[in-house]
Amino acid sequence: MTELSSLIHFFSSGVQELGGLVETVGHEDYEFILPNSLKAKTDNGYLRLNMGSHPLTVNSPVIETLCEVLSEKVCVARAFLNPQRIQGGDLQEKWTRRFHLAHGRPTLVHSVVEETAHALIHVKAAFVSESKEEHLYQVALNLTTGTAQPHVATSADSLFLDPVPRYGDIPGFCPLPFDVWAPALETAFASVSEADVEKFKQRQERFVARDLTRIEDYFSQMATELIRQQSRLDSAASPHVKAALQSRRAALDLEYRKKREDIREKHRLVVEPRVYAVLLVFQPWIKCLFQLSSRDNSREATFFWDPVLKDFQPILCGSCRTPTTAITLQTQTLLCPACTKKL
């Protein structure tokens, strides 16, 4: 695809994504009915372009305007992972290698191939204090299980993503509600941004310490001068003068405390993350129903074999919701080792 055809495709797709209309007239002419978000920035609801006489160019006003409007939206795209082989072989044997069930045994009841999707989420985080600095992060979640998918976040460029599915007719994807996997998104973002947050906090603490030292020196000198003035008063000094000095000392202490609070507020770090793009990566995997039996309990549980990773996905602890591969069956609940110790 040439640069010109790429730009017209980008512009046409962007206009349609924002709710506008596009019509091809002949070989080189395009007519656009612009959406309100673009109309407000161009003062024109209609645009006709002739690629021969007025071709689109990078950094042209109309392209820059579209990019500006799109940057205010959350852009969503999709791609597909097409593994060469979907079936997982002896899934029960592979389950026993992946998981440890304390004092129990698993039995594979049945399995079925179905579609799932990972959300590769691009987050722009603003670190705001007396200044503002922005960083970009990538996190990935599976929308069937709500668990983090670090391999998708770190290896998206090497996963051989395709524009269309090639894994045949299988049951379609049904995502979890947003409020179910939103906490996992917050946890994943906190994990990838932790080092930067700590770096910014340490920098702000240095600024706080510097400014506190400066005002402490200033107010210490002011207090020393008031004390000196009070010590020079003799017993004959009027009550009015003594009260005035006491009032000035109290006002100085009050102002000192306020300045300290102002400094801490000035350098307080606020992290403002915003999702600005999402890539939905669809793929097939195998949904497996296992019967888990221990000494006193038995229950069925669902596990997922990933043919891309050639491994099972961890399961979420029934108490703390942490992904785990070491599980204990406790009164019909699957617990991780940490939650098992609390019993």
Beta strands, then each sheet from edge to edge (+ up, - down):
strand 1: 21-25
strand 2: 29-33
strand 3: 46-50
strand 4: 75-80
strand 5: 100-101
strand 6: 104-128
strand 7: 132-142
strand 8: 270-294
strand 9: 298-306
strand 10: 311-312
strand 11: 315-316
strand 12: 323-324
strand 13: 326-330
strand 14: 333-335
sheet 1: 1+ 2- 3+
sheet 2: 4+ 8+ 6- 7+
sheet 3: 4+ 8+ 9- 10+
sheet 4: 5+ 13+ 14-
sheet 5: 11+ 12-
end
